[in-house]
Amino acid sequence: MDLDSGAGLLHRLTSYTPDREWDVPVDDPRVRHDLVPNDVATVPPPMKAYPSSLPVLALPQDLPDPGVPATAVLAGVAQPTLPLDAAQLGRILFLGAGVVRTATRRGINHLFRASGSAGARFPLEVYASTRGVAGVPDGVHWYDAARHALVRVGPAATGDVTTLVVTGVPWRTGWRYAERGFRHMYWDGGTLLAQLSAAASSAGFTPRLRSLFPDAAVRELVGADGVHEHPIALLSLGDGSPAVGSTGPASHGDLPPVEFPLCTAAQLAGERDSFGPPWPAGAVLREVPSSPSLDEVVRRRGSQRRMDRSRTVARSLLEWSMAAALRGVDVPHWVAVHGVEDVDPGLYRWPDLATPLRAGDLRGKLEWVCLDQTLAAEACFVAIAATSLTPLDDRAYRDVQLAAGLVEGRLHLAAYALGAGASGMTFLDSAIPELLGEPDDIAGLLFTCVGVPEYTSRAGGEPGAPVEVRMVTPRFAS
Ligand SMILES: Cc1cc2nc3c(=O)[nH]c(=O)nc-3n(C[C@H](O)[C@H](O)[C@H](O)COP(=O)(O)O)c2cc1C
């Protein structure tokens, strides 16, 4: 990968090193120095806005829960196909992008969505390009998560299968993380797609995820301008050609006109003009432990801010949840084990739990690598996604970030399904080669902490009735 242009340059200039605080931009004119991170005065709106003249379809607030155990869905067990109607489409959208909790902090009302997002920035938008959904006219619709409604933004597309289009807004996450937010859009895209896919699978649809698609055509379909909003991935609700061929202009909606030129260039360098195959579904797991339904697990899911470091989890929890999370994904993972029964503490290259790459207590090390966030030491284990940058091109760079997010999203659901807690976790880029004992071109992608919760979050609410919560702050090493 060329570290002097496109996504490679973005990676290099947004890598955290110990000599610089995470919110201080690198001394390079290609990153913006004129924005103040986390400035309440410039906080972007939590979602896109459209003119009130566009047709709005309220989605049914009663969600048709198929009642399938979360573990069966994550294991890949096929489920009976339910009718695809407005309520079921609404359920799938809600279990990925719905507003489930709210909290007020520093005068800002935060809308927490069903799936996690780095720094709770929620930089994603979801569109449904519908084909034959009962009760929904064929067309391109933006999911208005606040109202649990569809706003019709464009005419019906060509293609056979109803397809969700996920886009990312760099400024919404960049407000806190600047240009590094480009990576977060893809990580968050992965966690969102993990939940959208799980919700679709549990209703018997065979979700097909594509990360290679003609960018310009998809931008035109949903009205994303390629500067303030980028397409990230497509998720079709079945086999066949995705309904994404634009037949006319889409309304662009309103986004603040703040650009990160480095992000625009990174995205543009990866643009292609053809479709790739869907991502492999992965082998079905033979073992399916019992668990609450997927819908229940999604409602309970949150990011655990504090874990009990004196507690352990069973080896079977680690093994099953990692196997489920990595179905069909070939991005390498390591596991730092702190407190897992029948596994010695140390660092392992998944799936080999027999021979540690480094043995012993790594709690302090992980805490340091995770920027003094104590969760990385309190967890029972920390899954670490990392890959060599050398063979990647600008498009593959996006894919590995997305895959790491997908694994985080599934691992998170698996942990909650099995009674544990989890949180995504960021890290010091420069520490990864030494931590893993790999060459210098190994790049960290995303960490997931899994452990025993110190408290239980309130379950999320139903459409139109999010639950008001008090934000729990994570601990930092002193
Ligand atoms: C990709 C990703 C990275 C994250 N990184 C961190 C982190 O470094 N530290 C942390 O405390 N939480 C981290 N989180 C958790 C988010 O802060 C959390 O998802 C967000 O506040 C929304 O809250 P919820 O997940 O409880 O709905 C991360 C989450 C994701 C999805």
The ligand as a Tripos MOL2 file, in Angstrom:
@<TRIPOS>MOLECULE
LIG
   31    33     1     0     0
SMALL
NO_CHARGES

@<TRIPOS>ATOM
      1 C1        -15.6040    0.9970   16.4110 C.3       1 LIG1
      2 C2        -15.8070    1.3290   17.8410 C.ar      1 LIG1
      3 C3        -14.7570    1.8070   18.6210 C.ar      1 LIG1
      4 C4        -14.9670    2.1110   19.9640 C.ar      1 LIG1
      5 N1        -13.9260    2.5320   20.7420 N.ar      1 LIG1
      6 C5        -14.1220    2.7710   22.0700 C.ar      1 LIG1
      7 C6        -13.0430    3.1500   22.9050 C.ar      1 LIG1
      8 O1        -11.8990    3.2980   22.4660 O.2       1 LIG1
      9 N2        -13.2940    3.3430   24.2190 N.ar      1 LIG1
     10 C7        -14.5440    3.2020   24.7550 C.ar      1 LIG1
     11 O2        -14.7190    3.4000   25.9570 O.2       1 LIG1
     12 N3        -15.6060    2.8540   23.9740 N.ar      1 LIG1
     13 C8        -15.4040    2.6290   22.6520 C.ar      1 LIG1
     14 N4        -16.4670    2.2670   21.8640 N.ar      1 LIG1
     15 C9        -17.8280    2.2160   22.4170 C.3       1 LIG1
     16 C10       -18.6020    3.4710   22.0440 C.3       1 LIG1
     17 O3        -18.1870    4.5430   22.8470 O.3       1 LIG1
     18 C11       -20.1110    3.2090   22.1570 C.3       1 LIG1
     19 O4        -20.4780    2.3120   21.1440 O.3       1 LIG1
     20 C12       -20.9130    4.4860   22.0060 C.3       1 LIG1
     21 O5        -20.7110    5.3530   23.0800 O.3       1 LIG1
     22 C13       -22.3940    4.1730   21.9100 C.3       1 LIG1
     23 O6        -22.8290    3.5590   23.0800 O.3       1 LIG1
     24 P1        -23.5290    2.1340   23.0770 P.3       1 LIG1
     25 O7        -22.6440    1.1990   22.3160 O.co2     1 LIG1
     26 O8        -23.6570    1.7800   24.5210 O.co2     1 LIG1
     27 O9        -24.8380    2.2870   22.3900 O.co2     1 LIG1
     28 C14       -16.2600    1.9550   20.5280 C.ar      1 LIG1
     29 C15       -17.3090    1.4800   19.7280 C.ar      1 LIG1
     30 C16       -17.0880    1.1610   18.4110 C.ar      1 LIG1
     31 C17       -18.2390    0.6430   17.5850 C.3       1 LIG1
@<TRIPOS>BOND
     1     1     2 1
     2     2     3 ar
     3     2    30 ar
     4     3     4 ar
     5     4     5 ar
     6     4    28 ar
     7     5     6 ar
     8     6     7 ar
     9     6    13 1
    10     7     8 2
    11     7     9 ar
    12     9    10 ar
    13    10    11 2
    14    10    12 ar
    15    12    13 ar
    16    13    14 ar
    17    14    15 1
    18    14    28 ar
    19    15    16 1
    20    16    17 1
    21    16    18 1
    22    18    19 1
    23    18    20 1
    24    20    21 1
    25    20    22 1
    26    22    23 1
    27    23    24 1
    28    24    25 2
    29    24    26 1
    30    24    27 1
    31    28    29 ar
    32    29    30 ar
    33    30    31 1
@<TRIPOS>SUBSTRUCTURE
     1 LIG1         1 GROUP 0 **** ****
